[in-house]
């Protein structure tokens, strides 16, 4: 997927631009440096952004954007940060046409350097793949649809999801209440699980076991 890929949330009608790696680098080296020193502030922002995603599509868009920020926090740790190095060495690497222009490549870099473990790497890949798939799928899924629960159930970071209630009861009002309650519980589980994953990745340190 191109770094500047346009994503659209059908529920809100808003368009989202995947932030280029170069812009993220500049943002990361300034504001995100402070957030590295305040892990709770970053975690709170992640939780707030994810919780604001009412649809599955907007939730995944926010999740991958935040994941990109967390990955970039790690990527810049391995590079020199003086002005000359950033301008002539680091920026060309992270430019859209550069070898690290794609998020998937930067993810492979931090995994190859041992900055994240296999479970975290696989979770990131699965989230990116699911977001990519929904980008070409016009259907609006619910958090409790099998097409969503299936992939999320494969994530290492997700705590066990609650069992699906018996929706075969005759009382329509009670059935609707159970469905709504189940939807809320599943969504909350996803929000908290991904907040934990993204925050954990952002707090890692290069070359430190």
C-alpha contacts under 8 A as a table, 3 or more apart, distances in Angstrom:
res1	aa1	res2	aa2	distance
1	X	5	X	6.58
1	X	102	X	7.75
1	X	132	X	7.91
2	X	5	X	5.16
2	X	96	X	7.89
2	X	102	X	7.26
3	X	18	X	6.37
3	X	19	X	7.09
3	X	20	X	5.43
3	X	21	X	7.25
3	X	96	X	6.11
3	X	101	X	6.77
3	X	102	X	5.92
3	X	103	X	7.52
4	X	17	X	6.22
4	X	18	X	5.33
4	X	19	X	6.37
4	X	20	X	5.81
5	X	17	X	6.20
5	X	18	X	5.70
6	X	15	X	6.84
6	X	16	X	5.94
6	X	17	X	4.91
6	X	18	X	6.55
7	X	15	X	5.77
7	X	16	X	4.97
7	X	17	X	6.15
7	X	18	X	7.36
7	X	61	X	7.69
7	X	135	X	6.51
8	X	13	X	6.94
8	X	14	X	6.03
8	X	15	X	4.40
8	X	16	X	5.84
8	X	135	X	7.57
9	X	12	X	5.76
9	X	13	X	5.64
9	X	14	X	5.63
9	X	15	X	6.27
9	X	16	X	7.56
9	X	57	X	6.04
9	X	58	X	5.59
10	X	13	X	4.99
10	X	14	X	7.26
10	X	57	X	7.82
10	X	140	X	7.80
11	X	55	X	6.72
11	X	58	X	8.00
16	X	61	X	7.88
18	X	65	X	6.86
19	X	23	X	6.62
19	X	24	X	6.49
19	X	65	X	7.64
20	X	23	X	5.40
20	X	24	X	6.25
20	X	95	X	7.60
20	X	96	X	6.65
20	X	101	X	7.63
21	X	24	X	4.96
21	X	25	X	6.02
21	X	72	X	7.98
21	X	94	X	5.59
21	X	95	X	6.26
21	X	96	X	6.77
21	X	101	X	5.86
21	X	102	X	7.45
21	X	103	X	7.62
22	X	25	X	5.01
22	X	26	X	6.51
22	X	91	X	6.31
22	X	94	X	5.53
22	X	95	X	5.26
22	X	96	X	7.31
22	X	101	X	7.85
23	X	26	X	5.25
23	X	27	X	6.22
24	X	27	X	4.97
24	X	28	X	5.71
24	X	69	X	7.01
24	X	72	X	7.20
25	X	28	X	4.98
25	X	29	X	6.04
25	X	72	X	6.79
25	X	76	X	7.41
25	X	91	X	7.95
25	X	94	X	7.78
26	X	29	X	5.36
26	X	30	X	6.61
27	X	30	X	5.45
27	X	31	X	5.97
27	X	32	X	6.58
28	X	31	X	5.87
28	X	32	X	4.36
28	X	33	X	6.21
28	X	69	X	7.35
28	X	72	X	6.98
28	X	73	X	6.39
29	X	32	X	6.12
29	X	33	X	5.64
29	X	76	X	7.61
30	X	33	X	5.58
30	X	34	X	7.28
31	X	34	X	5.58
31	X	35	X	6.75
32	X	35	X	4.82
32	X	36	X	6.21
32	X	73	X	7.18
33	X	36	X	5.16
33	X	37	X	6.87
33	X	73	X	7.78
34	X	37	X	5.27
34	X	38	X	6.54
35	X	38	X	4.77
35	X	39	X	6.08
35	X	41	X	6.36
35	X	42	X	5.71
36	X	39	X	5.74
36	X	42	X	7.62
36	X	73	X	7.79
36	X	202	X	7.27
36	X	203	X	6.70
38	X	41	X	5.48
38	X	42	X	6.85
39	X	42	X	5.27
39	X	43	X	6.18
39	X	199	X	7.41
39	X	202	X	7.99
39	X	203	X	6.74
40	X	43	X	4.99
40	X	44	X	6.01
41	X	44	X	5.16
41	X	45	X	6.30
42	X	45	X	5.12
42	X	46	X	6.20
42	X	199	X	6.95
43	X	46	X	5.06
43	X	47	X	6.15
43	X	195	X	6.70
43	X	196	X	7.76
43	X	198	X	7.99
43	X	199	X	5.37
44	X	47	X	5.12
44	X	48	X	6.13
45	X	48	X	5.07
45	X	49	X	6.13
46	X	49	X	5.22
46	X	50	X	6.10
46	X	66	X	6.79
46	X	195	X	5.91
46	X	198	X	7.65
46	X	199	X	7.47
47	X	50	X	5.29
47	X	51	X	5.92
47	X	191	X	6.97
47	X	192	X	7.20
47	X	195	X	5.61
48	X	51	X	5.18
48	X	52	X	6.23
49	X	52	X	5.22
49	X	53	X	6.88
49	X	62	X	6.54
50	X	53	X	5.46
50	X	59	X	5.81
50	X	62	X	6.16
50	X	63	X	6.44
50	X	191	X	5.94
50	X	195	X	7.54
51	X	54	X	7.32
51	X	59	X	7.74
51	X	191	X	6.30
52	X	59	X	7.56
53	X	56	X	7.20
53	X	57	X	7.88
53	X	58	X	5.00
53	X	59	X	4.25
53	X	60	X	7.98
53	X	62	X	7.21
54	X	58	X	6.75
54	X	59	X	6.63
55	X	58	X	5.36
55	X	59	X	6.05
55	X	140	X	7.80
55	X	141	X	7.77
55	X	142	X	7.21
55	X	143	X	7.93
56	X	59	X	5.05
56	X	60	X	6.19
56	X	140	X	7.50
56	X	141	X	6.34
56	X	142	X	6.36
56	X	143	X	6.15
57	X	60	X	5.34
57	X	61	X	6.21
57	X	131	X	7.49
57	X	134	X	6.86
57	X	140	X	7.47
57	X	141	X	7.93
58	X	61	X	5.03
58	X	62	X	6.17
59	X	62	X	5.31
59	X	63	X	6.12
60	X	63	X	4.83
60	X	64	X	6.13
60	X	127	X	7.51
60	X	130	X	7.96
60	X	131	X	5.76
61	X	64	X	5.49
61	X	65	X	6.22
61	X	131	X	6.63
62	X	65	X	5.13
62	X	66	X	6.09
63	X	66	X	5.26
63	X	67	X	6.01
63	X	194	X	7.34
64	X	67	X	4.78
64	X	68	X	6.05
64	X	127	X	7.04
64	X	128	X	6.38
64	X	131	X	7.49
65	X	68	X	5.09
65	X	69	X	6.55
66	X	69	X	5.05
66	X	70	X	6.35
66	X	198	X	7.12
67	X	70	X	5.05
67	X	71	X	6.12
67	X	124	X	7.70
67	X	198	X	5.70
68	X	71	X	5.07
68	X	72	X	6.09
68	X	103	X	6.73
69	X	72	X	5.10
69	X	73	X	6.27
69	X	202	X	7.90
70	X	73	X	5.16
70	X	74	X	6.79
70	X	198	X	6.35
70	X	199	X	7.32
70	X	201	X	6.07
70	X	202	X	4.39
71	X	74	X	5.28
71	X	75	X	6.23
71	X	106	X	7.23
71	X	107	X	6.67
71	X	110	X	7.64
71	X	201	X	7.09
71	X	202	X	6.76
72	X	75	X	4.77
72	X	76	X	6.14
72	X	106	X	7.80
73	X	76	X	5.79
73	X	77	X	6.84
73	X	202	X	6.18
74	X	77	X	5.34
74	X	78	X	7.39
74	X	110	X	7.03
74	X	115	X	7.66
74	X	201	X	8.00
74	X	202	X	6.82
74	X	204	X	7.02
74	X	205	X	6.92
74	X	206	X	6.75
75	X	78	X	5.90
75	X	79	X	7.41
75	X	106	X	7.10
75	X	109	X	7.87
75	X	110	X	6.69
76	X	79	X	5.35
76	X	80	X	7.89
76	X	81	X	7.83
77	X	80	X	7.87
77	X	205	X	7.62
77	X	206	X	6.19
78	X	206	X	6.65
79	X	90	X	6.94
80	X	85	X	6.00
80	X	86	X	7.00
80	X	90	X	7.82
81	X	85	X	6.36
81	X	86	X	5.86
82	X	85	X	5.50
82	X	86	X	6.19
83	X	86	X	5.19
83	X	87	X	6.11
84	X	87	X	5.31
84	X	88	X	6.02
84	X	89	X	7.77
85	X	88	X	5.44
85	X	89	X	5.10
85	X	90	X	6.17
86	X	89	X	5.67
86	X	90	X	4.60
86	X	91	X	5.70
87	X	90	X	6.36
87	X	91	X	5.57
87	X	92	X	7.66
88	X	91	X	6.55
88	X	92	X	6.75
89	X	92	X	5.90
89	X	93	X	6.72
90	X	93	X	5.29
90	X	94	X	6.49
91	X	94	X	5.18
91	X	95	X	5.87
92	X	95	X	5.16
92	X	98	X	5.76
93	X	98	X	4.70
93	X	99	X	5.56
93	X	100	X	5.43
93	X	101	X	6.91
94	X	97	X	7.87
94	X	98	X	5.52
94	X	99	X	6.85
94	X	100	X	4.80
94	X	101	X	4.70
95	X	98	X	4.83
95	X	99	X	7.90
95	X	100	X	7.17
95	X	101	X	5.17
96	X	100	X	7.78
96	X	101	X	4.38
96	X	102	X	7.02
97	X	101	X	5.92
98	X	101	X	5.09
99	X	102	X	7.61
99	X	105	X	7.65
100	X	103	X	7.35
100	X	105	X	5.70
100	X	106	X	5.62
101	X	105	X	7.36
101	X	106	X	7.61
102	X	105	X	5.35
102	X	106	X	6.55
103	X	106	X	5.10
103	X	107	X	6.12
104	X	107	X	5.03
104	X	108	X	6.32
104	X	125	X	7.58
105	X	108	X	5.05
105	X	109	X	6.23
106	X	109	X	4.93
106	X	110	X	6.45
107	X	110	X	5.47
107	X	111	X	6.27
107	X	121	X	7.32
107	X	124	X	7.94
108	X	111	X	5.07
108	X	112	X	5.86
108	X	121	X	7.92
109	X	112	X	5.08
109	X	113	X	6.14
110	X	113	X	5.08
110	X	114	X	6.34
110	X	115	X	5.25
110	X	116	X	6.45
111	X	114	X	5.11
111	X	115	X	5.70
111	X	116	X	5.23
111	X	117	X	6.64
111	X	118	X	7.45
111	X	121	X	6.50
112	X	115	X	7.60
113	X	207	X	7.56
114	X	117	X	6.69
114	X	207	X	7.29
115	X	204	X	6.72
115	X	205	X	6.89
115	X	206	X	5.86
115	X	207	X	6.79
115	X	208	X	7.80
116	X	120	X	6.15
116	X	121	X	6.56
116	X	201	X	7.04
116	X	204	X	7.60
117	X	120	X	5.43
117	X	121	X	6.20
118	X	121	X	4.96
118	X	122	X	6.06
119	X	122	X	5.18
119	X	123	X	6.14
119	X	156	X	6.10
120	X	123	X	5.10
120	X	124	X	6.21
120	X	156	X	7.50
120	X	157	X	7.70
120	X	197	X	7.42
120	X	201	X	7.97
121	X	124	X	5.22
121	X	125	X	6.26
122	X	125	X	5.10
122	X	126	X	6.12
122	X	155	X	7.81
123	X	126	X	5.16
123	X	127	X	6.19
123	X	155	X	5.41
123	X	156	X	6.45
123	X	157	X	7.23
124	X	127	X	5.21
124	X	128	X	6.18
125	X	128	X	5.18
125	X	129	X	6.08
126	X	129	X	5.04
126	X	130	X	6.06
126	X	151	X	7.60
126	X	155	X	7.53
127	X	130	X	5.13
127	X	131	X	6.14
128	X	131	X	5.15
128	X	132	X	6.09
129	X	132	X	4.99
129	X	133	X	6.11
130	X	133	X	5.04
130	X	134	X	6.24
130	X	151	X	7.73
131	X	134	X	5.22
131	X	135	X	6.21
132	X	135	X	5.06
132	X	136	X	7.03
133	X	136	X	5.60
133	X	137	X	6.37
134	X	137	X	4.70
134	X	138	X	7.18
135	X	138	X	7.54
141	X	145	X	6.35
141	X	147	X	7.75
141	X	148	X	7.37
142	X	145	X	5.34
142	X	148	X	7.53
142	X	183	X	7.92
143	X	148	X	6.11
143	X	149	X	6.89
143	X	183	X	6.35
143	X	186	X	6.79
143	X	187	X	6.14
144	X	148	X	6.72
144	X	149	X	6.00
144	X	182	X	7.71
144	X	183	X	5.83
144	X	186	X	6.86
145	X	148	X	5.44
145	X	149	X	6.04
146	X	149	X	4.90
146	X	150	X	5.54
147	X	150	X	5.73
147	X	151	X	7.09
148	X	151	X	5.76
148	X	152	X	6.24
149	X	152	X	5.13
149	X	153	X	5.80
150	X	153	X	5.24
150	X	154	X	6.82
151	X	154	X	5.28
151	X	155	X	7.02
152	X	155	X	5.35
152	X	158	X	7.17
152	X	190	X	7.89
153	X	158	X	6.98
153	X	160	X	7.82
153	X	161	X	7.61
155	X	158	X	5.61
157	X	193	X	5.85
157	X	194	X	7.08
157	X	196	X	7.73
157	X	197	X	6.31
158	X	161	X	7.73
158	X	189	X	7.31
158	X	190	X	6.73
158	X	193	X	5.06
158	X	194	X	7.39
159	X	189	X	7.05
159	X	193	X	6.68
161	X	186	X	6.56
161	X	189	X	7.08
162	X	185	X	7.68
162	X	186	X	7.28
164	X	182	X	7.23
165	X	178	X	7.15
165	X	179	X	7.91
165	X	182	X	7.51
166	X	169	X	6.91
167	X	175	X	5.73
167	X	178	X	7.39
167	X	179	X	7.33
168	X	175	X	7.63
169	X	172	X	7.50
169	X	174	X	7.92
169	X	175	X	6.38
170	X	175	X	7.55
171	X	174	X	5.41
171	X	175	X	6.09
172	X	175	X	4.98
172	X	176	X	6.12
173	X	176	X	5.20
173	X	177	X	6.26
174	X	177	X	5.03
174	X	178	X	6.20
175	X	178	X	5.12
175	X	179	X	6.19
176	X	179	X	5.07
176	X	180	X	6.13
177	X	180	X	5.18
177	X	181	X	6.05
178	X	181	X	5.04
178	X	182	X	6.03
179	X	182	X	5.14
179	X	183	X	6.11
180	X	183	X	5.06
180	X	184	X	6.23
181	X	184	X	5.16
181	X	185	X	6.25
182	X	185	X	5.13
182	X	186	X	6.12
183	X	186	X	5.28
183	X	187	X	6.09
184	X	187	X	5.17
184	X	188	X	6.05
185	X	188	X	5.16
185	X	189	X	6.16
186	X	189	X	5.11
186	X	190	X	6.31
187	X	190	X	5.12
187	X	191	X	6.18
188	X	191	X	5.07
188	X	192	X	6.15
189	X	192	X	5.35
189	X	193	X	5.98
190	X	193	X	5.14
190	X	194	X	6.07
191	X	194	X	5.49
191	X	195	X	6.04
192	X	195	X	5.05
192	X	196	X	6.20
193	X	196	X	5.22
193	X	197	X	6.38
194	X	197	X	4.93
194	X	198	X	6.02
195	X	198	X	5.38
195	X	199	X	5.94
196	X	199	X	5.28
196	X	200	X	5.94
197	X	200	X	5.22
197	X	201	X	6.29
198	X	201	X	5.25
198	X	202	X	6.31
199	X	202	X	5.16
199	X	203	X	6.46
200	X	203	X	5.33
200	X	204	X	6.76
201	X	204	X	5.51
205	X	208	X	5.71
